[in-house]
Amino acid sequence: MTRAGFSAVEAARAIAVPSADSDKYSRGVLGVVTGSDRFPGAAVLGVEAASRTGVGMIRYLGPERPAALVLARRPEVVTADGRVQAWLLGSGTSPDRDPAERERLVGLLEQRLPVVLDAGSLDLVPEAQGPAVLTPHFGELVPVLAAAGVETSKDEVAADPERWAVRAAAATGTTVLLKGATTMIADPDGLGYAVRAGQPWLATAGSGDVLGGVLGALLATHSPELQERPALLAELAAAAAWIHGEAGRVASRGGPIQALDVAEAVPAVIRRLLAGA
């Protein structure tokens, strides 16, 4: 059963505020494997959004061309392998990958860390061994369900997204964030949220990549808690959707926006949340 609504007070609880004793590791390190030669911007947008949501460090371990663009935008990003607390995988990629790359990604999932699986990594759902959030749009949910033995169509999902988000969470054993004008979040235990997007201007290329970055950051900053309280995953997914929608509203102010505008508005949204809290 999906619970209607998600409030600013609830979203504020998802923000990990550093203390005087915090360092870049205790604040959360997000590992990112996103983007491709064909869609390099997805890497830039996800990393930009994650960096503005409050992680201590980002390790970008994707292809060379997106890596160069990420570093040009965010020189503080680390491109060397090492310790992480959560993963963001798949934005701007295709499931048509070579065997060596698939083996690498499966190896990351075997670390049992919290993970966001988006776009080209949704086929790896059966390999996820830690807390996982899937972030499909309507069309991407269809093959996810098919792999779990559930047949449907994009039109059917669009007609009743709440039902299909709940069905997908139960079928895959993961938390599902189904993107749309109203974002539906459901977990395998039946916990769910419906989060209304900020406004229609958010329907723009790359907006989902920004959402993935926000969510990845929240998972990294709450990684230890997620091991103890799996239900927190749905709350963090709802908080990411809320922050993303509000950042769209702040960036737009009633006019057109692009995805990078949304990412750049995230700190203002978080400041308001913390001031209100």
Secondary structure, DSSP 8 states (H G I E B T S, - for coil): --EE---HHHHHHT-----TT--TTTT-EEEEE---SS-THHHHHHHHHHHTTT-SEEEE-S-HHHHHHHHHH-TT-B-S----SEEEE-TT--S---HHHHHHHHHHHTT---EEE-GGGGGGGGG--S-EEE---HHHHHHHHHHTT----HHHHHH-HHHHHHHHHHHHTSEEEE-SSEEEEE-TTS-EEEEE-S-GGG-STTHHHHHHHHHHHHHHHTHHHHHH-TTHHHHHHHHHHHHHHHHHHHHHTTS---HHHHHHHHHHHHHHHHHH-
